[in-house]
Amino acid sequence: MLEIIAWSADPAVQKRLLARAPLSCDAALAPKMRAVLDTVKTRGDEAVAAYSEQFDNIKLASFKVSETELDAAVASLSPDLREAILLAKANIEAFHKAERPASVRLETMPGVLCELQWRAIERVGLYVPGGTAPLFSTVLMLAVPALIAGCQKIVLCAPPQKDGRVNAATLAAARLCGLSDVFAIGGGQAIAAMAYGTAQVPKVDKIFGPGNIFVTMAKQLVSQDPDGAAIDMPAGPSEVMVAADAGANPAWVAADLLAQAEHDRASQVLLVTTDRALAEKVQKEIEVQTALLSRRAIVEQSLAQSRILLAASSEEALEIVNLYAPEHLIVQDAALEAQKDKIRNVGSVFLGAYAPETGGDYATGTNHVLPTYGSARAFGGLSLYSFLRTMTLQTLTKEGLAGLASTLVQMAVAEGLDAHAQAVRLRMKEGQ
């Protein structure tokens, strides 16, 4: 049963109430994962195969999924699931196309033209988890914006199942997105293969997608290696905070909390409410609904590190939200919904009783790859921008440089950078 705890004015108590479970991705794992990465870096496919056999008990000579298998995966979909995937894909495409940023072209002073242009990251790697649940929806969340951005090479890795094949729905989603470089590799060896490249797996410039503690650590390590690859964002266990008032439906609130709790044993769910009666009803609903869930064991472990917080007012509830910085925030609180512009530190917000977090996970159109473990204070969720980079250009005419020359020389001299100043003086002297 989720414990009901009154919010405290004491910052030390607040910190304990909002504490997340310690990440298992600790320092002890780093050297072990570094050894995996270094071995793949030097031995390539041979090392990938060895680690796949060691960690996943899978023996594969070739990791690439054939065109025939991709097509067969699409054919294996039920008509209803195929339609669902295509509708989700269409909504995700529509939203991410609308995110396309504008270039900037500005003459800051006569003869000085400055521009900002967007360029797609050329080679990207997508990691789709298999683990306790094959998250084929993540294929759509990663591949659709990569395609809209115009990335030239898109590589997807997903762990094989016990039969050596990647989950059929994952393959089908990849095929429906038009991907062909799909590989049956999981864990840290998949991250290493994409970061460093092997004979079979193309090297990429940036890696995207969630994963377990081994994937998370591997991503962190390759992002620190000049020979590796950049990554999308820090990652931790998935989480949700629900803010609800006396008018909320306790069964719906409980269902929203359990929907997140079933993700992972390390997931955390929090309810913030100003109404004790609602809190008690949600407690009972959670007990009833948990007993009916297929992933009950996972849910119960998640609930063990979760709680219900009683706030004195909607203003205090808002304070709690911004302090916790949840990955997902579901708002079934009329007063808080009216103050939505004051919600600052959240990955994705679901407003109103009819907006379950399930919608964002699959098909509303927003992205479900979001900052976790408090990183929503500094990071936003995955978007089209994640697959783009900016490049600035400047064009100066002779007159433009003349107008800036004195400023440039003075600033260069003040910083003690004589060559900087000389690069301007020589041009002005030649132009006289």
Phi, psi and omega in degrees: 000136178291130179284140176261123184230133178286137177297148184242151176277350181280117182304325180293320178291319178304317181299319179292320182294330182259009183293138174265160177297143178301140178291135177287346183283066188265183185297332181294333181280332187304308181296327178293318180288326177299323178295320177298312182297316182295323181292317177295323180299322184265327186252356173058228186300327179301317179290320178301315180297318181295317180289326177296322178289320182291312186270325186249356182058036181240131179246109182232134176277323179237134182265340185287133177280130184287160176301322180298317180292323178297315179295321180295326179296318177297316181296333182282346181294143171290152179305322182292317180291320177300316179296320179297315180297317181293323177293316177300315180300318181296319179293319179295319177298314183300314182291317183287331173295324180291344180279352187305124184277158179268148173283164179239134177220114188216131172272104185288333172201164183308125178084005179236102182255123179245139180226152170232123179237153180258137178232141176289143169295128191293315187232120182235148177247134180245127177250125181244116184296152175244306172026226182282345178212125179285106186273071182295339176297333179295332176303313181296317184295332181264314187288321184299307178294329178297320179290317179296321180295331181096025177300132186284326181231123179237117181249132179239131175240138176215142183292141177285154175277186183298335180272005178087358181254148173286147178313132186299321180294325177296314178296320181296317179298319178298316181294319180294339174271353179089017180277146178232337178271078183243132186232140179272074180222137179234178174065200182297330180293330177291317179297317180297317181300317180287324182289320186254340182080145175225182178299327181266322188257121179294145176287144179239167181265334182210141183245136183236154170118151180279172178183182180282189185296330180288318177295317180299313179294319179299317179298316180299318184289317180292333179288342179265357182260123179304334178271356185270227183211153174288165178230167185288307183192164173297153183223148176211189179298149180290155185205158174217146169239131176249128175252118186222147178251187184298337181276356182286152177277115184298328179293321180291319179298314179300317180298321179295320179294316181291328179299326178275324182297332183283353180297312192200150177299333182269359179295153178232139178232137181229140171248130174244124182213155176263001187238111182296323180300318177298316181303317181291323177294321178294320176307310182294319180297322179298318178298315181295312185287325180300321182298341184262357188272142179289334181255039186303317183299318178294315181301315184296324177291322177295317181294334181296337179247025182239169184198170174247129181251129178265118178260151181281338183201169177295328178295320178291324176299318178298319178299318180297317179303309184291331177288319183286325182055064184287156173296310178238140173232121175256124184252108172241047183226112187300319181293320180289323178298323178292341179253027186301332179292346179265357175283118188249311192254076181216144176288309179210137184249138179242109189261127174096160185296335184259023179239076176290154179296338176305324180301312179290331178297330189238309200212006178292326181128335176285170184266142181263001175272108193228158178290138182237175172058034177087356182286356175294348174291335185233345184236148170259174179285171178298142180206183176301324181300331182297335182258008180239161172222154180264152175222129178258151178228149173220135178238123180243130170277172177302318180291324179296316178295321179300321180291337182258346191307309183300316179298315182296315181295314181299317182290321179295315179298318180297331177271358179075025182252084187296322182294327175300312181295321182294325180299332177274313184302318182298319179294319181289324179293320180293330182278353182285000000 
